[in-house]
Amino acid sequence: MIQNPFEAALAFTLEQECGPRWQEDGGYTNDRHDAGGETKYGISKRAHPTVNIKDLTIGRASKIYYDQYWMPHNYNLLPAEVAVCVWDFGVNSGPARAKKILQKMVGATDDGKIGPRTKELVQKAVRARRGADMLARDYNKERLRFLVNLYKNNPKKHGRYMRGWINRIIDLTAYAA
């Protein structure tokens, strides 16, 4: 059972984005193939052009994640297991896309905003699937479908990332269980 959803989500994402040495160097990269460009702690220059990525600290990265990714997107309204999955997909592929996929799954209007109606329908889906962990598992299947379609549409561009994406989803499914 996940006690603090934000801390759990952040820990998982940092491990995935930066690797096991994330506490040492933040996983700093500047991969010319990555559309995000210069990245540290999973925070990209493309998404945060005013941030000095190379000198970014874990404290500042955590604050960016909480203030700009967690709270504005209302992940706190979701069961912890589901919140961690939607959050990680949002960090990886964009929050609006991540929330819309969840909304489609539960029958909510896919407006990319988690509010009372989405929360209600998520709770109903949790009951129908006999647990938030089961909804999280099904959500991760939808994420995988999305990524496979990305790959199919442009294998040359996305092929280099596919194995990592699949492993990330496998790890996340186990983590959210």
N, C-alpha and C positions, 0 to 999 in steps of 0.2 A: 504494500500500500504506500503510495506516494504521499508524504506528509506536507511538504512545501512545494507546490507545483512549479513556481517560477525557478526556485533553486534547482529542482530536479531537471527541468527543461534546459536551463542554462548549462548545468554540468554535462548533460548528454550532448548538447550542441557543441560545446567547447571541445569535448573529446573527439567528436566527429570532424569538426572544422579544422582542428589544430593538431590532432594526434595526441599520443600519450605524453608528449613533452609540452603541452599547452601551458602549464604553470611556469615553465622555464623561459620560453621565448614567444609564446602566443601564436606559434605556428605561422610566423610572418612568411608571406609568399608574394611574388609578383609574376605570376604565370601569364605569359603572353596569350595563351589560349583561353584564359578565364575572362569572361566578359566583365567581371567585377573589378579586374585589375588588381592593384596592390591591395592586399588583405592581411589582417591580423585579428586574432580571436574571432574570425568569421565576419568581421566588420570590413566592408569593401570601400575603396576610394570612390567607386562609381556611385554607391548609395549614399556615401557621406563625404562629398567633395571638400568640405572645410576641415575635416579631421586629419591631423598629422598621423597617418596610419603607422608609420615606422616607429613612432614614439608612444603609441597608444598603450595605456596601462590596463591591467585587468579590471581595476576599479572603474575606470572611465568606460571601458567596453561593457561592463555589467550595467552601468547607469544608462548607457545608450540602449541596450537591450530592454531594460525595464521600462524606461520612459518612452521609447519610440516604437517598441515592438510588443511588449507584453500588455501594458495598461491601455493604450489607445485601441487595441484590438479586442479587448474584453475577454481574453483567454481565461481570466479568473472566474467567468460565469460557467465554464465548462467543467465536467468532472476531470480530476487531475490526470488520469490516464489519457483521456482524449485531448486535453489541453496541451500536454507535452507533445503529442503527435502533430496536432494542428500547428503549434508554435514552430516545431522543427521544420515542417514543410514550408511554413511561411518564411522562415529564415533562409531556407534553401531555394525556394522558387517564387517567393512573394506572398505576403499576407492575404491579399484579396483572393488570389487563386486558391490558397489553402482553405480559407473560410468558405468560399463558394462551393468547393467540392464537398465539404462537410454539410453545408446547407442542402445541396442536391440529394445527398445520401439520406437525410432525415425528412425531406419533403418541405423544407422551408424555402421561402423566396430567396434565390441565390443573388442577394444584393451585396455580399461581401461584408456585411455588418452583423456581428453577434450581439443580439439584443434579447429581450424577454421571450419573443416567439421562438427564436432559434434555440434558446436555452430550454424552453418547454419541450420542443420537439426532440432535442438531444436526450433529455431525460426519458422521454417516451421510448426512444430508440434503445437506450441503455436497458430499460426494463424488458423490451421485446427481445433483445439479444442476450439477456440474462447477465448483464454486467458491463461496466465501462471498459474493461479490458477487451471484451469481445467487440464492442463498437470501435475501439482503437485499432484492433486487428483488421477489421473490415475497412476502416479508413485507410490504413496503410496499404491494403490491396488496391484501393482506388488511386493512391499516390503512385504505386508501382505502374498501374495502367497508364497514368499520365506520362510518366517518364519513359515507358516503352514507346508510347506514341511520339514523344519528342525524338527519340532515337530513330524510329522508323521514318520520320519526316526528314531527318538530316543525320544519317549515321556517321558521316565524316566528322561533323562538328561535335556530336554528343557521344560517339563511341568511346572516346578516351575516359569518359566519366561514368559510363554505365555500370561497370563492376562496383565502383565505390558507392554509387547510388543504391544498388541492390543490397550491398552489405550494410549500408546505413539503415535501410528499411528493416532488414532482418534484425539488426541490433536493436532498433527502436521498438520493434514488436515485442522482443524479449524484455526490454527495459520497462515498457509500459504495462506489462502483464502483472 
